[in-house]
């Protein structure tokens, strides 16, 4: 795992000046690659690349970057892992004869494949997570590419007519005279979804390379800001093929997926450094841990972070699984003070506003894991691909009952559901069946008054609120839509079942821009590489051949995965409500974080900065402090933006 950055200037610059600039940009990514550093620049073309290396495979200087191809036509900066790169080497030698290799680096394999096969054919062969910048010296073309599911980040855009790119925004912001404005549409989306949906970024003129794409920048078209975007892998096409070629027999589906997961986990365990895995005791992490242990002669290293607060502690469940699998388990309990100490670090770690509060425990477990390993496997992606979220089965059930009711009846039902405050509902129902029931019931009540389709219901469930009351007029007057283009396209796939539509929506927006962003930044802040076996594109393609009823039925999801897991771990060890990976944010904001929050939300400060409406912000803050409402999700979005803005 690494980080890289680079630039193309629209006018010449001296070698000394470009070296100083690219060194500064590269140094900002030291946390992504503390083991080595390198830069390359060409004065004639005013192009430069910088790279920070975290050594995982090929620890010697043979893995040094930026790396040049054997014919000296290409130079590359690469971040990620190509898990099947040795197989690609063998296929290249079979087709083109013996090749001279300097080492065992997957970057060298990638360069050789680009040289022999071209970019598109090479990417089709790759199994992995990656982002890269490839400069073609002959044609004077830059190519920026990203893996299929969006595991690795890559930003690009223009600053004063110069083209910049990097693994994180902080590298681009190190460019002299960076002054790009905050994007109003990105801010509006962030407040609703807790993340900035791609391809936009929080800044005007700066974008994210979409998953499954590479972009081409020709130097002679740079001044016109022309970029060609090429899709080399499309989830829409994967779904279409899968629906036309389904696996209709459950036992066949189980056997096929079990074999594919064993292969994926085995490939991702390969490294020249110690490897472990996160273990929460849920289905996703337990199946990864069990498959790893099957393929290891020694106890695998598993890691869990525990909290004392009831309803937020997964450690006891993880301990049971670790004991059963006989792993080398590390469990560390974190107290409230230690968890809160992470908050001041968040604006620097997530150098774009980000407000998924599970960022805090994710950072902590990454820090724990890094003390013993350099690579950790995770269960990320299983919920989106195998139907794990509650909304996949609750939303269709709710909609089928609501759609026959006229609007006045829905409004009456919403009033009945919200007779009692959120706090009272939480006390009455408890946390045993569902976590934070009051918050979820209020969200449902708000949703049923404003929906006309299952798509509307989905959007109301995944966003914190459906209007821009928080934003001042200058941010909202030019907005045409508060939805990312990808999310809007996802909702048009009416030929799919309702659950499959939602799974697709999550896979193209929530997964790359929230879940994978969260894990990448939290782990990289600790110089830890994370890998997600469920996101092997062959797993994804196979999963979309499985009919939805084999994964989602009644009030359960991930049925197929559970069948695979129950072969390895007794069912009774896994029975518990789905809680997510969270913190008691609502209570923290009322008590230990209150002074910090009130400083960021002060009326004078909001007026001076001119982003948020002081009246509406303070209204929900007062309601939250009363304990009768839990507006922690909405407030956390504003607080994370305010903390990010202060950090800038």
WOPETA-V265159 format. One record per helix or strand of 3 or more residues. SS is the DSSP state (hx for helix, st for strand). FROM is the first residue (numbers start at 1). LEN is the number of residues. If there is no record, write none. Layout:
ss->(SS & SS)
from->(FROM & FROM)
len->(LEN & LEN)
This chain:
ss->(st & hx & hx & st & st & hx & st & hx & hx & hx & st & st & st & st & hx & hx & st & st & hx & st & hx & hx & st & hx & st & hx & st & hx & hx & hx & st & hx & hx & hx & hx & hx & hx & hx & hx & hx & st & hx & hx & hx & hx & hx & hx & hx & hx & hx & hx)
from->(2 & 15 & 30 & 36 & 47 & 61 & 74 & 85 & 106 & 119 & 128 & 141 & 155 & 162 & 169 & 184 & 206 & 213 & 219 & 228 & 235 & 250 & 275 & 283 & 301 & 315 & 328 & 336 & 343 & 359 & 375 & 382 & 391 & 407 & 422 & 437 & 454 & 473 & 485 & 498 & 529 & 533 & 537 & 548 & 559 & 571 & 585 & 594 & 603 & 614 & 632)
len->(7 & 13 & 3 & 7 & 7 & 3 & 9 & 12 & 12 & 7 & 9 & 6 & 5 & 5 & 5 & 10 & 3 & 6 & 6 & 4 & 10 & 19 & 4 & 12 & 6 & 11 & 6 & 5 & 7 & 12 & 4 & 5 & 12 & 11 & 8 & 12 & 9 & 4 & 6 & 27 & 4 & 3 & 7 & 3 & 8 & 3 & 6 & 7 & 7 & 13 & 16)
